[in-house]
Structure formats: C-alpha cells, structure tokens
Amino acid sequence: MAVDSSTSAGSIEVEVAYASPERQHIVSLEVPTGTTATQAVALAHLERLFPDLSAESLGEAPIGIFGKALRNPQQHVLRSGDRVEVYRPLTIDPKAARQARAQKGRT
C-alpha cells in the first residue's frame, strides 16, 4: 500500500483483515505512529462488520502481520503499510483432518 502524501507526519496507514468462511473484510486505517497491532484491531471495529463476533473475542484472537503470527501483539508497534490479520480459531484439529483424509484415501 502506498503512503498517501496527505497522511499527517504523526500517523501511518495500515490495514486490518478478518475473514470468515463466507467472506472477508480489509479495513484501511490511519493510526497514530506507535499504535500496536492489538490497538489497530480495536480501532477497526470488525464487530460491526461481523455481528456474530464480539469486540472481546476479537481482542483475544491470535493476530499476525502478513501471515506471520505475533507472540505479543499488544507490544508489536506497527509500521506504515502493515496488514494486521485477525485469525479465527481452527474448526478442526489439523492432525485429525490429515488422519481423516488418509483414512478416506485407504478406502
């Protein structure tokens, strides 16, 4: 994402992304320099776009930047152009899914 010259010196542009099985939304934000990943998720108000989610559940969800999970999103300061991704909980254990596929392939 290119930084717009209208962005004020004390702010940066970032995106916050969330996807459900049916759809995804990417919210573009201009946030103050020094904003953390957790703060950006709160500022995106994803609960308005996904009414089945609460702000609390989004605040506790795993977060990453461009596909790399963050260990401490509440401390990770964003840089201009970052895309913060909010991850959904897994609906099935990956190991169980592999076993089911392998079992299905044997029959």
N, C-alpha and C positions, 0 to 999 in steps of 0.2 A: 504494500500500500504506500503510495507516495504521500509525503507530508505536504500538506497544503500551506502556502505562504501566509494564509490568513490565521493559522494556528498561532496562538499567543506564545511568547517565549517561555512562560511558566507552565506550559501544558504539552501533552503528547497525544497522538492519535493511536488508539488500539481497537481491537475487535474482541468481542466475547461471543463464543459459539456454543450452541447446545443443539443436540439432535435427539429426537425421539425416534422410535421405529417408523413412524409415519412421516415426519417432516423435520426440517432443521431451520434454525434461525441464526443469523450472524448480526450482532448489534454493533454498529460502529460508535465509538465514544471518543470524546476529547476529555481527557482527565488531567488533573494536576501532575506535574513531574513529582515522582516519589510515590505514586499510587502503587499499591500491591495488587497481586493477582486476585486475592480474596476481595479486596475493596472494589475492583473492577467488576467482579461478578455481581456484587450487591448493587452497584450503580447501573448495571444493565437491566435490572428489573425483569429478569427472564420469567418470573412467576406470572407476569401479566400476559406473556405470550404462550405460556404453558400452564393454564389454570389448575391442572392436576398436580402441580408441584408447589411446594411452599417455599418461602424465602429461607426458612430454616434448613430444609432438606438440601437446597442449592448451596447454602453456606457450608454444609458438611460434606458435600460431594467431592470426590477427587478432582483435582484441577491440573491441567498441563498447559504447556506453551508449544504450539506447533507439533503436537503428538508426543511430547516428552513430559511424563508425569513429574510434578513438582513435589518434593518432600515437605517443604514448608511454604505453601502458597501465601500464608499470612505474612511472610517475611520477604517474599520474592518481589523486588521492585521491578516494575515493567519498563520496557524501552519502547520508543516510538516504533510502531509497526507490528508489535507483538499481537498474536492471536491467542487469546486465553480460551481454552477449551474446558468445558464442564463435562465430566464423564458420568454416564449412567451406571448404576450397579449392573453387574452381569446377571442375566436371567437364568443362565445355566453354567455350571462349573465347566471350564474348558476341558478338563481332564475327562469328565463324564461325557461331554459331547464327542470327543475323539473316540472314546470307548464305544459309544453308541454307533458311530459311523463305521468303525472297524467291525463291530458285530453285524451290522447290516450288510457290509460287504462280503461277509463269510456266508451269508445265507442265499 
